[in-house]
Amino acid sequence: MKPSASATIVSSTWVIRRLSAADIDERWLADFQRWQEVTLVYRGAPGDRRIAAEPFIDDWSPDERRALCRELAAMAGAGQVWAAMDGESLAGFAAISPEPLGPDGEYRQLKELQVDARWRGRGLGRELMAACVAGGRAMGARRLYISSHSAIETVSFYERCGCAPACWLHGPQIELEPFDWQMEYDLARQ
């Protein structure tokens, strides 16, 4: 199913819909299970990609959750924020920033694509990515810029979705997250 940028997407287990700022308060992510046990990560440049053992637990603190809620609410106006709901429970979400990036303004940044730990491995991430692809096209972008967590599972997810190493690098994002894997999705592809 190819979603439109404003569509509500319904599957047999969840509903994905675009949110407004009013849908997101500071407690919106309070029960979201971001927790991820990371054991292997990618390091190096795309042409010299190496796997390194750097085990850690990735999760958000309560302050980080509240800050992300504020950021998402602010982005929901001009950008796009999608939520995947299982009844009243948040199963996943994704967000695209409205600011044009790149030398010609052809990029929009995929700021978030998160699936609750209880929902991983069921195809929800792919459906959220499809919503973001449709949303990026509706925003007039030619590419999505993704600063992916360097965990091999996360990078592999984006690669399976059709993402490739970024041709253009967003300096401020690299300064913010120097270990992230910089990728892009060509919105012209079918």
Salt bridges, closest charged atoms under 4 A:
ASP23 OD2 - ARG17 NH1 3.60
GLU26 OE2 - ARG70 NH1 2.90
ASP48 OD2 - ARG50 NH1 2.83
GLU54 OE1 - ARG43 NH2 2.83
ASP58 OD2 - ARG34 NH2 2.62
ASP58 OD2 - HIS149 NE2 3.05
ASP59 OD1 - ARG65 NH2 3.30
ASP63 OD1 - ARG66 NH2 2.28
GLU71 OE2 - LYS111 NZ 3.79
ASP116 OD2 - ARG118 NH2 2.66
GLU159 OE2 - ARG49 NH1 2.61
GLU184 OE2 - ARG143 NH1 2.95
